Amino acid sequence: MDQNGNIAVASEPYAQAQDAASSMRTFAGEVWYDRARGIPYFDKVLGYPPSLPLLRSYLENAALLVPGVVEARAYFSGLRDRQLIGQVQIRNTAGQVSATGILGSAYSSGSTATGSGS
């Protein structure tokens, strides 16, 4: 809710970063109208030895499904308590750069950082 009691609406680039975070957290088969969408967490990620290049590819491709996102790069900074720490940075068609945390990162609550890219 916003300060007037209305439903709060985010705008670009923050909204795109939120949408990318949601896309990266979607499990394969979870979206009922598009069963091909989502990351195969149960089949290829959770419970398996981590393949960082494969996970990077999944995350970046999921972020690229967001309308207006033209580039996505996943950065991993380590593991803590069996949680992967890192972020995915996205660039939209206007050249704005946003970052969203992944998995066990400090941004896991869905917070994002935005700025203008060069």
C-alpha positions as a Python dict, from the first residue, in 0.01 Angstrom:
ca = {
    (1, 'M'): (0, 0, 0),
    (2, 'D'): (120, 351, -71),
    (3, 'Q'): (82, 652, 159),
    (4, 'N'): (-274, 710, 32),
    (5, 'G'): (-387, 351, 93),
    (6, 'N'): (-374, 254, -274),
    (7, 'I'): (-200, -51, -410),
    (8, 'A'): (165, 47, -465),
    (9, 'V'): (288, 9, -822),
    (10, 'A'): (656, -7, -913),
    (11, 'S'): (791, 143, -1234),
    (12, 'E'): (1096, 64, -1445),
    (13, 'P'): (1372, -23, -1376),
    (14, 'Y'): (1271, -133, -1025),
    (15, 'A'): (969, -325, -1155),
    (16, 'Q'): (1187, -513, -1404),
    (17, 'A'): (1429, -611, -1128),
    (18, 'Q'): (1136, -740, -922),
    (19, 'D'): (1002, -932, -1221),
    (20, 'A'): (1347, -1080, -1289),
    (21, 'A'): (1373, -1191, -925),
    (22, 'S'): (1032, -1358, -952),
    (23, 'S'): (1126, -1525, -1280),
    (24, 'M'): (1449, -1662, -1127),
    (25, 'R'): (1255, -1805, -831),
    (26, 'T'): (998, -1982, -1049),
    (27, 'F'): (1021, -2360, -1047),
    (28, 'A'): (981, -2549, -1377),
    (29, 'G'): (615, -2637, -1430),
    (30, 'E'): (495, -2392, -1165),
    (31, 'V'): (338, -2145, -1410),
    (32, 'W'): (14, -2316, -1507),
    (33, 'Y'): (-31, -2125, -1834),
    (34, 'D'): (331, -2192, -1949),
    (35, 'R'): (465, -2521, -1810),
    (36, 'A'): (794, -2476, -2001),
    (37, 'R'): (875, -2162, -1799),
    (38, 'G'): (1084, -2183, -1483),
    (39, 'I'): (1408, -2330, -1361),
    (40, 'P'): (1431, -2710, -1311),
    (41, 'Y'): (1527, -2674, -945),
    (42, 'F'): (1391, -3018, -846),
    (43, 'D'): (1535, -3199, -1150),
    (44, 'K'): (1876, -3033, -1190),
    (45, 'V'): (1965, -2799, -902),
    (46, 'L'): (1843, -2886, -552),
    (47, 'G'): (2013, -3191, -404),
    (48, 'Y'): (2281, -3204, -672),
    (49, 'P'): (2646, -3093, -658),
    (50, 'P'): (2641, -2728, -763),
    (51, 'S'): (2719, -2662, -1125),
    (52, 'L'): (2772, -2288, -1119),
    (53, 'P'): (2789, -2246, -1499),
    (54, 'L'): (2458, -2431, -1537),
    (55, 'L'): (2292, -2234, -1258),
    (56, 'R'): (2428, -1908, -1403),
    (57, 'S'): (2274, -1998, -1738),
    (58, 'Y'): (1936, -2081, -1581),
    (59, 'L'): (1925, -1755, -1384),
    (60, 'E'): (2034, -1534, -1672),
    (61, 'N'): (1788, -1695, -1914),
    (62, 'A'): (1505, -1659, -1662),
    (63, 'A'): (1582, -1288, -1618),
    (64, 'L'): (1586, -1239, -1996),
    (65, 'L'): (1223, -1352, -2012),
    (66, 'V'): (1117, -1023, -1851),
    (67, 'P'): (988, -775, -2113),
    (68, 'G'): (1240, -496, -2170),
    (69, 'V'): (1538, -682, -2023),
    (70, 'V'): (1810, -710, -2287),
    (71, 'E'): (2105, -833, -2081),
    (72, 'A'): (2147, -1036, -1762),
    (73, 'R'): (2464, -1136, -1579),
    (74, 'A'): (2480, -1357, -1269),
    (75, 'Y'): (2761, -1304, -1018),
    (76, 'F'): (2829, -1549, -735),
    (77, 'S'): (3031, -1442, -433),
    (78, 'G'): (3027, -1758, -225),
    (79, 'L'): (2840, -2014, -19),
    (80, 'R'): (2723, -1969, 338),
    (81, 'D'): (2525, -2228, 531),
    (82, 'R'): (2450, -2415, 207),
    (83, 'Q'): (2311, -2098, 47),
    (84, 'L'): (2453, -1941, -265),
    (85, 'I'): (2536, -1572, -228),
    (86, 'G'): (2529, -1336, -525),
    (87, 'Q'): (2327, -1115, -751),
    (88, 'V'): (2197, -1088, -1104),
    (89, 'Q'): (2240, -758, -1281),
    (90, 'I'): (2002, -672, -1560),
    (91, 'R'): (2010, -401, -1825),
    (92, 'N'): (1692, -281, -1990),
    (93, 'T'): (1629, -129, -2332),
    (94, 'A'): (1687, 221, -2188),
    (95, 'G'): (2033, 117, -2065),
    (96, 'Q'): (1932, 125, -1698),
    (97, 'V'): (2104, -133, -1477),
    (98, 'S'): (1934, -304, -1183),
    (99, 'A'): (2058, -573, -948),
    (100, 'T'): (1861, -831, -760),
    (101, 'G'): (1988, -1086, -511),
    (102, 'I'): (1971, -1457, -574),
    (103, 'L'): (1897, -1749, -349),
    (104, 'G'): (2065, -1697, -12),
    (105, 'S'): (2189, -1345, -68),
    (106, 'A'): (2128, -1036, 136),
    (107, 'Y'): (1869, -938, -125),
    (108, 'S'): (1671, -1261, -87),
    (109, 'S'): (1371, -1071, 47),
    (110, 'G'): (1328, -929, -300),
    (111, 'S'): (1498, -594, -254),
    (112, 'T'): (1673, -450, -553),
    (113, 'A'): (1923, -181, -639),
    (114, 'T'): (1894, 31, -949),
    (115, 'G'): (2106, 283, -1134),
    (116, 'S'): (2192, 403, -1478),
    (117, 'G'): (2446, 209, -1677),
    (118, 'S'): (2716, 332, -1902),
}
